[in-house]
Amino acid sequence: MEKRPLPDLTRRGLLSGGCALAALLAAPSARAAGFPARPIRLVVPYPAGGSTDIVARLTAKQLGDAIHGNVVVDNKGGAAGAIGASDVARSQPDGYTLLANIVTSAVIMPITQGKNLAYDPIGAFQPVAMVCKLPNVLVINKDIPARNFQEFVAWTRANPKRANYGTGGTGSVMHLTGELLKRDGKFDMVHVPYKGAAAAIQDLMGGNLAAVLDNITGLMGAIRSGSVRAIGVSTEQRSVALPDVPTFAEAGIPGFANSSWFGVFARAGTPPDVLATLEKGVLEGCARPDAVARLRELGAVPAPMGASAMDTFWKAEFTYWRKAIAAAGLDLN
């Protein structure tokens, strides 16, 4: 799999996003009159305990502090994010119901299931801001006699009946990453989907799985405790949080690189002044030193991006993941 350069359009969007962030943080408060007058609900379309939930709870606290309001996390998992996203799509466009979106629910699921959904997975939403990027990491059961990725590949070939890997669901970014790893690494594992990565991690530690692919954020606790062994990260460069874990490119798959990301979305049609208040709140709150330190501790890469730049980035992601789905040979419809 080749490295994916950012399209020029996206690169310009990132630059403009940085300028927008600087202007936004330097400007005086422009909170919409009376907003928020009641608690804001941040819908997480995945179960509690996973990486999306962890980052969402941090974001909810920082947003609430920044806009002097109460932001409550509401987990509505299932159907690769479609259940939670559908809830937000049916909500009023008033800024009181937000969606914690990641690449699986924001891009992959719309590509694979868009025709089967009762809502428009693109037209129903408006980006508010991006918070961070999340490297994907492959961890294995600590009792497997493999210390690195190539040794694990050799183990899967010698133990085909035991070679399996768990993810947070069929059609997720982790599922696609696993299938691309198998293709490019020329080995095989059986995919075992779960309703959220937290359950897969428990089964891995219990000996029911050989490996799990998840965002680094959801696995940091298990990795640091020694309960699982990390053997590869999906990004172009090593994670600052796991400096001793090689990239898949370093481990023998040249050019392999992708990552997840986390952003906040609102219902399309949200009033511009409310959207601006939310955008400023997310960017300002998550730029605070304690929030940045916490994100890095979790293995996330802070990547603040305003609404306009994120919209450009989000649309550009569809091109990459359509190609990735085709390359993996998956029919997820």
N, C-alpha and C positions, 0 to 999 in steps of 0.2 A: 504494500500500500504506500503510495507516494505521500510525501509531506504536502500539506495543503497550504499554499500561500494565501494570505488574505487578499481577496479581490480589491482592486483599486478603490472601488466604491466603499468597501468596508473600511479600508485604511483611512480614507478621507473622513468617514464617519467617526472613527476612533479619535482622530485629531480634533474634529469639531466637538466631539463629546468632552474632551479634556478642556477645551476652551470654555464650553458651556458650563462645566462643573466649576471652573475657577470663577466665572462671572456669577454663577448662582450662589456660591458660598460667600462671595464678596458683597453681594447685594443685600440691602436691608430686608427684613422679614416681609414676605408678601403672602402671608396666610390668607386663604379665602375667608371672608367674613363669616364667623360662626362655625367654621369647620376646624376640627371635628366637634360636633355637639353630642355625639354618643360613641360607644365603642366601635372600632373598626375590626372587621373580621378578615384575617389573612388565611385563606383556604390553602392547605397543603394537600395536594392530590395523592399522597402516599401515607402509609402508616407511621405512627409515632416511632421514634428511635432511629430512623434511617438518616442518611446524610442530608437529604432535603429538609427534613424536620429539624435537624440540629441547626442548620444555617437559618432556617425560617424563624426559629425562636430567638436567635440572636438579632436578626433583622427586625422582628416585631418589637423587641425591647428598645432598640436604638431608634426606630421610627417613632414609637410612642413618646420617648423622651424628647426627641427633636421637635415634635409638633404639639407637645403637651396634651397628649391624648392617650387612650387605652387601646392597644392593638392586641387582639386575642387570636391565637392560633387555633384553627379548626381543621383537624385531620379527616379527610374524606378520601381514603385510598381505594384502589381498584381500577381495573381495565386500562392499565398503563397510563393512568392519570386522567382518563376521560370522565370518571365520575365526579371528581373534584372540579375539573375544568367546566363540566356541564353545569354544575351548581353556580359557578361564577357567571357563566354565559347567560343564565336565567335571571341574574340579579339586576337590580336597578343601577343605571350608570351614574351613581352619585358619590362614588369614592369610598363607600362604607363596606364594600366587599372586594377584596383583592385576591390575586392568585399568585402563589409561590410557584414559579414556572422554571423548569429545567429543560434541557435539550430533548429529553424523551417526550414529555408532554407538550412542549412548545413546537417541536419540529418533526420528530420521528413519528409520533402517533398521528398527527395531521396528514403526513405523507401516506402512511399505511392504512389508516382507518377513516380518513376524511369523508369518504362517500357513505360510510356506515353510521356517521354521527348525527345526532338530532340537532346539532348546532354547527355554526361555521367556526372551525377551529382557528381560523386566521382573522376573519372579519369581526369576530365577537370581542376581540381583545385589543388593548392599547398598552404598549410597554410603558412602565413608569421609570424604572432604572435597573441596571445590572449591578450586582453586588460583588460577585467573585467568579472565578473559574475553579473547577474541581478536577484535578487529575484522577484518572481511573487507575486502580491498582489491582494486581492479581495476587491473591494470597492462597496459601495451601495449608492443609492440615499439618501440624507440626510433627506428626509421627511418620510422615512420608519421607523416605530417605533421599531427599533432593535438597540441595543448598542453593540452587540457582535455576533459572528458567530452562536452560538446555538439559540439565539433569532431570527436571520435571517432565520435559518432553520425552526423554528416554524412558522415564518411569511409565508414562501413559501408554507408550508402545508396548512395554513389557506387561502391563496390567490393564488391558482394554476393558475388562468387565468392571473395573473399579474407577476408571477414568471418567469423572463427571465434574461439572461445575455449576454452581448456583448463582442466580442473579435475582434482582427484584422484579422480574417479570418478562414474559415474551414480548419482543419488540422494543425492549428498553435499549438505551445506549450501551449498557453492559452486555446485553445479549449480542448486539451487533459487534461490539468490540471482541467478544469471545469467538464469534464465528470468523471474523477477519483474522484473529490470531491463529486459529486452526488452519485456515486456508494458507496464510503466508508462512506459518511455521511448519506446515506439512505434518500435522499430527491430528489426533481426533479426541474429542471429549463429548459426552452426552450432556446436553443442556437441561438443567432442572430449574424451571421457573418457580418463584415464590411470590406471595403477595407482599412484597417489601423485602429489602435486603437484610433487615435485622433478623428475620427468621432463618434466612440462608446462613448467616454468620453463626447462629446458634447450632445449626445442624453441622456446619463445618467443624466447629470446636467439639461437637459430640461424636465426630467420626463418621457421619452419614454422607459427607461430601468430601471429594478430593481437593476442590478449589472453589473459590468465590471471586467474582469480579464485582467491585463496587467503587464508588467514589472514595477517595482517600479519607475524607471526613468521617464517613461511617465506620471506617476500619481502624482509625488511629488508636483507639483504646485497646483493641485486641492485639494490634501489632506491638504496641509499647509494653503490654503485659507479657508478651511472649506466647500468647495463646494460639497465634497463627504465625506463619512465616511469609513475609512479603518478598516476591521474587521478580517483580517488574512493574514499572509505571508506564502509562500510555503517552505521556507528553514528550515533546522534543528534547527537553532538558530534565534533569533529575529534580525531584521535589526537594525543596529546602527542608521540609519536615522529615524526609527520608533520604538523606544524602548518600547513604550506603546502598540504596536499592537502584540498580541500573534501569535505564529506559529499555523498552523492547527493542529499539533500534540497536542499542549497545549489546543487548543480549542475543542478537543474531537475526533480527528482522529489519534490515535496512529500510529507512524511510517511514517506518510505522509511527504515526503520531495522531492523536486526537485527545479531546478532553470534554468534560461536561462543564456546565455553567449554571449559575443561579441568578434569576432576576424576578422582579416584582411586576405584575401586570394588573391593569384595571379593566373594567368593562368598557368597551368602545362607546364613545359618546359621553364619557365623563367630562364635566365642565372644565374648560382650560385652567381656571384659577384653582380648582380643587386638584387637578392633575399636577399643576406646578407646585402646590403645597406638598403633595405626596412625594414628588420627585426630589424636591429640596430636602425633605425630611429623610428619605432613604440615603441620599448621597451624603448629607451632612452627618447623619447619625453613624453610618458605617465608615466614615472617614475619621472618626474619633480614635485616638491612640489605643484605647482599651479594646475597641471593636476590631481594629486592624490586628492588634496583637493576638486576639482570640481567634480570628480567622486563620492567621498563620500557624497558630498552635494546632489548629484542627487540620492543617495541611492544605487549606484553601489558599488561592492566590487572589488577593484583593484586585478587583478590576472594575472600578467605578465607571459607569457609563450612563449619561443622561438619556431621556426618553427618545429624542430624535436619533442620536447615534445608535442606541440599542435597537430601534426599529430597523435601521439599515443593516446592522449586524445580524439580527434575527432573520430577516428575509434572505440574506446571503447564505445562512446556514442550510437552507433547503437544498441548494445546489450540491453541497458536499455530501449531505446524508442521503440524498437520492442516489448518488453514485456509490456510496458505501453499501446501501441496501442491495443494489444491483450486483456489486462486486462480491458481496457475501453469498449471493445466490439464494436469498430468502424471499419467500412469498408469504407476507404477513397479512394479506387481506382476508 
